Amino acid sequence: MKRILKETEGQFYSTKKTVKIMDRAKVAVLLCFLILHPASSLQDEPMFPTKFQYDEQLLEKVIRMELKFEEYEKKLDNAIELLNKSILDVNKSIVDGTDELKELESQIERKHEQIESTVNGKLQEFDHLADELRIPNVFFRAEYPTDLSNPNPIVFTKTVYDFGNGYDNVTGVFTVPVDGTYLFTMHLCSHAGKDIHYRLTIDDEDHLGGRNFNTGSHVCTSADVIAPLKTNSKVFVKSSQSSDVLYEDGSYRRNIFSGVLLHK
């Protein structure tokens, strides 16, 4: 009985070993099949009966990929062309904008020159008008006649002031330096019991005349004339009678001839 059990046990182990060898063989055969036919292991890949069909399908796939690549290449070329066109448009816009900016700067510069020229012209006009309106400082005062008897004309030898250089204390004549309206004043004193007949003459024309006389004392009188005159007009004071006698005492009884420009 023990022998039978040992034989049975030996057969069991032998059968188990045989099964393991067979399983290993099946695995080896399966691996060889997978190595020789890799496409059969992919369930999502189609099965091809022959290698020619496989190569044919692979070539078609490559051709489709090449066509797709050419399509993408065309799209890329179009995109590059559009980009280059956009760059050209931007450059053109920059050039046009630069030209417009230069033209605008030129217009502004010309306008500035026109405004500056206009302003300078107006300033010159204002300066000229100011010169016309400006009243020069022209006035004089002269005293002390040289000849108290029969003074004709009366030469006032002492020039107290002479702004404008119009009065000549040698001739007693005032020469008008600029056109304008002038005021002339004379203050004359006569000897007691003597006459003084006076005249204020402008360009040999008498504009004012009078007589001063007193029997008991020396007396003085004043007179003035306003006249519009031209440049180089001649103004002086004279007596009209050979018997005229002036009086001068060096104090308040003084003979004076003066003039001033009132308006230009």
Beta strands, then each sheet from edge to edge (+ up, - down):
strand 1: 139-145
strand 2: 156-163
strand 3: 167-168
strand 4: 173-175
strand 5: 180-190
strand 6: 195-202
strand 7: 205-213
strand 8: 219-229
strand 9: 234-239
strand 10: 256-263
sheet 1: 2+ 1- 10+ 5- 8+
sheet 2: 3+ 4- 9+ 6- 7+
end
